[in-house]
Amino acid sequence: MNFGFTEDQDLLRSEVRKFLAERCPFDEVRRIGEEQNGFCAKLWSQVAELGWPGLIIPEEYGGAGLAWIDLVVLLEEAGRHLLPLPLLSSVTATQAIVEFGSERQRAEWLPRLANGKEIGTLAIYEDFDDLDPRSIGLHARRQSDGTWRIDGEKVFVPDATHATLFVVAVCDAVSGSSSSPRFALVPAAMAGVEVDGYPTMDLTKPMGRVRFEGVSISADSMLGDSPVPVPALDPDVERGRFERILARATAALCAEISGAAEANLQLAIDYAKERVQFGSPIGRYQGVKHPLAEMHQELESFKSLLYYAAWALDERPEEANRYVSMAKARGSECAARIGIDAIQIHGAVGYTWEYDPQLFLKRSKWSRAMYGDADHHYDQIAELGGI
């Protein structure tokens, strides 16, 4: 079986890399993060014209209809350039509608998400950081007129201040938290929705808190026909909507992690070739070249898991969740290791604003916890493996 990239995928990578190098160099990344809260409307419009938000949306809804491995290629390059746009947030929120939306919901939302007119994001986390679907506490209560009322809040919502559509994990107030959460489509402009942004270490990844006070949505805004019970932790049994959407969001995040970690490693390699100490480039010394080799090995191992996980999302969904967790556990540790070691190789200047490694270290800190850290995913691997 050949897991190499096709010519079309190599061309996609080349074109994305060329576009971002021209339109979003690191000076622009810094400016957008500092002055525009991690979002540039002009740049978003440009990437929307290129079809990036709709890359894996089916063609009948205005997307390109490509596969998950194609999305990985795109998001790796986004991570490589620390793209300060809600691309990751929007494509993962879109997947909830692709997976579980009715024909009417898909026809209403997917074309606008594909062309960038709408920006989606997942709202999952609450005051605790437990990703167990049985822990979702935000209730949606069905009213006598058939509408649903949502009260409560979500925290750590990616790109909350820029999103126009929230895909919110809610618990049926009647069924209680014993059922896997449903997803509600809540436009940001609805009455009762209040969004507050808060500062983050990584200025390219704005986060926010979303409050829902008496928000009333129609029955058509609830994805799926009924709550899905949480089955036993069996690798051969579908674990419910929540797990499937979370796995897709995690896989997409891993693609960004991969691109960012590879770019940071390349920064360290280039610096080790250029920095001269005691009359020789520091890359000739074992104390530098051995860590670089170890960083490369860890990165390649992580990428292998990522590529298989992305392939499995389309071709072997029964295996996908386990391999996504493998990739995230390895990727979280790999990105952090490269982030720290790259700064060590740069010496004191690696911490300074003028040098780029500190930007990648901040990204590794953000991505390490998002959608579960390494410990969480090692637990998932054990459960999915029947341990």
N, C-alpha and C positions, 0 to 999 in steps of 0.2 A: 504494500500500500504506500503510495507516494504522498507524503504530507508537505511537500514543497509548495511554494506559492506559484500560482499560474502567471502567465505573462500579463494578463489583465490586472491581476492583483499587484504585481510589481509596478505596472504602469500607474495604477491608482496611488500607490505609495509614493512614487516619484513625483507625481503631479501635486499631491497634497503637501509633500515636503517643500517643493519649490514654491508653492503659493504661500505657505506659512513663513518661509524664510524671507520672502519679499514683503509680505503684508503685516507680519507680526514678529519682528525680531525682538530680542529680549529687552531692548530699550522701550519698545512699545508695550511689552508685557508689564514692565514696571509701571509705566505711565497709566495704563488702564487699571491696574490694581490700585494704585495710589489715588488717582484722580476720578475714576469712573466706577468705583466699587466693583471691579472685576467684570465689567460688561461694556462692550462697545457696540452700539446699535448699527453703526455703519459696517463694521466687520461681520456682525451677525447677518446682516442683509446679504453680504457678499458670499458667505459660506452657504446661506440658504439658496441662493441662485445656483450654486454648484451642486445642490441636491444632497448635501451632507446630512441634514436632519432626517431625510426620508430614505436613507440608503437601504434599509431593510424593511421599509414599509411596502406592502404588496403594490404592484403596479396599478391595479384597479382603483387604488385610493391615492394615486399621485406620487408614489414612491418609486424607487429603482428596483425593488424586489430582489435585492441581492441577499447573500447568505451571511451568517454570523461571522464567519472567518473574514469576510470582506469588511465588516464593521470593525473587527479587531485591527485590521491594517489601518483604517482611518483613525481609530482612537489611539493607536500607538504613536502615530505622528502628532496627534493633538497633545498627547502627554510629552512627547519629545520637545515640543515647543512651548509647553506650559500654557496652552491656549486658554486665554481668559474669557471663555464663553460658556453658556449653559448647554453645550452640546451633549455631554454625558448625561446630564439631568433630563434633557428632553427626549433623547432616544430611549432611555430606560423607562420613563413614564409612558412613552408611546407603546412600548411592548406590552404593557398591561391591557391596553385597548385592543391591540392586535390579537393577544391571546384570549381575552375573555369578553371583549365587547360584542354587543349585538350588531347586526348588520346596520341598523340605524345609527348606533353610536360610532361605528367605524366610518360610515359615510359622512357623519357630521364633523368628527374631530380629526381623523387621519389626514385628509388633504391639507388642512390648515397647519397641522403639525409638520407635515412633509415639506411645505413651502416656507416654513419659518414664521408664518403669521401668528401662530400660537407657540408659546414656550411652556412645555410641561415639566413637572418635577414630581418625584415621589415624596410623600409625607408619611413616614413610618415611625420614627422615633418619638418616644414620650419622655417624661421626666427621668425614667430609668433607661438604661441602655440594653435591656434584654430584647433579643430578636426572636424569642420564642413566640409563635403566633398566638398562643394561648394567653400571652401577657398583654395583648393590645387592650387598652382600657377606654379609648375614645368611642363612645356609644353613638350609634345612629338609631333613632327611634322612629318607627313607622307610625304615621299619623292616620287619623280616620279617613282623611281625603286621599290617601294613597301616597302622599309625599313623605319624605324622610327629614327629620330634624336632627342636626348635629350640634353638639355642645362640647367644648373642651379645647384642647390645644395639642399641637405637635411641635417638637423642638428639633434642632439640627437638620432643618430642611434645606437641602442644597439649592442655591440660587433662588431662595424664597422671594426676595425683593424684585426679581426680574421675571419670575414665572407668571404666566397668565392662566394656567390651568394646574390645579393640584390634584394628583391622584392619591387619595387619602385612604390609608388602611383604617377601617373602622370595625367595631364589633356590633353585631345585632343586639340591641338592648333587650330583646325578648329572649333570644337564644343564650345570651351571656357569652362569657369569654371561653366557654368550652368548645366553641366552633372556630374554625379557621376564619380569619378576618375577611371581610369583603372589601372591595375597593370602590370608593365613591369619587365621581368626577365633580370637582367643585371649582368653578371659574373664580379667579382671584378678585374679580370685580363684583361678586355677589354681596348683597347686604349681609352684614354680620361677620365678614371675613376681615381680619386685621392682621397685618404682617409687620413684624419688627425685625430688622437686621441687626446683627451684632458682630463685633470685630473678630477676626480669626487670624491665626498665625500666617496662613497662606492667603495673601491678598487676591490671588486668582481664583479662590474657591469661597465666595461669600456664602454665609449660612444665615438662617433666620428662624424665628419663632412664628408660628401661624396659629391664631386664635379663631375659634368658631363659636359665635354667640348667637344661638337661635337660627342658625343657617338652615334654610329650607330648600331642599332639592327635590326634583321630580323623581318618580320611580325609574324613569329612563336614564337617570344619572348614576344608578347603581349598576356596577358591572356584574354580570352573571345573574342567573335566575334565583339562586338561593345560596345560603351559606354552605360551605363545604366542610364536613367534619374533618378533624385532624386524625388521620389514621395512625396506626402503630408505626414506630420507626423501623420500617422495613425497606431495604434498598430496592425491592422489586415492586413497591407500591407507590403510586403517585402521592406525594406528600401535601397536596393541596395547592390552591392558587397562590397563597402567600409565599410558600417556599419556591415555587416556580418563578415568580416575579423577582423575588430577592436573589435567586441564583443568576438571573439574567442581568440584574443591576450589578451584582458582584463581578460577573465575567467582564462586563463592559469596563468597570473600574480597574480590573486587573490589566486590561489592555492599556489603559492610560499609565498605570504603574510601570508596565514593561517599557513603554517608550521613554518615560521620564528617567527610569533607572539606567537605561542604555545610554541616553544622552549625558547623564551625569558621569557615568563611567568613562565615556569618551573625553569629557572635560578633564578628568583625572589623568587619563593616558596622555593627552596632548600636553598637559602641564608637566608631567614627568619627563617628557621628551625635551621640553624647552627650558625648564629650570636647571640651572647649572650650580652645583655646590662642590667645593673642593676640586674644581677643575673638570668636573664630569657631570653630564645630565643625571639627575637623581634617579631616573628610571633604570639606570644600570645597577643600582644597589639592591641587594636582596630584600632589605627592609621595605622597599617600595614595590619592586616588581612581583614579589610573591603575593602581597595583598591584592595587587591588580589582577593577577592570574586567578586567585580565589574568587574575587568579585565577578570575573567573567564566567567562571564555572557555575557559580550560583545563579547568575542571570540566565544562562542558557538552559539550566535545569528548570527554572521557573517558566521560561518561555515555552518549553516543550509541554508542560502541563497546561498552560494557557491555551495553546493552539489545539490540543486535543479536547479540552473542555469546550471551546468554541465550536469545534466540529461536532461534538456530541450533542450540543444544544439543538442542532438541526437533524442529525443523523441517528443518534442513540440517546434520546431524552431520558431513558431509564438510568443511564450512567452519568448524566450531566451534572446533577447536584453534587455528587461525590467528587468529581474531578474539578468542579468549580471551587469547592472548599479546599482541595489540595493546592490549587493554583493560588488562592487568596492567602492561605497560611504561608506558603513558600514566598509569595510575592511580598507580603507585609514585612517579613524578616529580611528578604533580599534588598528591598528598597531602603530600609533603615540602615542596613550594613553599608550599602554603597553610599548613602547620604553622609554617614559619619566618616567613613574612610576617605571619601573624596575630599572632605574638608581637612582631614588630617594630612593628606598628601599635599594639599595647597598650603598648609601651614596656617599662620595667623591670618593671612589675607583671605582665606576661604570663608571667614565669618563676615567679611565686610560687604557692604551693600553693592559696591562696584563689581564684585566678582559673582559669578552665577551659581556656584555650588550651594550657597545658602538658600537660594530659591528652590532648588531641588530637595534639599533637606527638609524645608518646610512642607513641600508637597508630600514627601514620604511620611511625615508626621500626621498630616491630614488623612492620607489614604490608609494608613495603618489601622485606624480605628473604624473607618467608614465601612458599614455593612459587615461588621464583625472583625475583631483582631485575630491574630494567629491562634491564640488559645481557644477562642470560640470555634474556629473552623477545624482545629484538631479534634475538638469534641464532636463536631458534626461528622468528621471522617470516621471516628470511632463508632458513632451511632449508625451511620449508613453502612458501615462494614459489619454490623451485627455484634459489635463488642459491648 
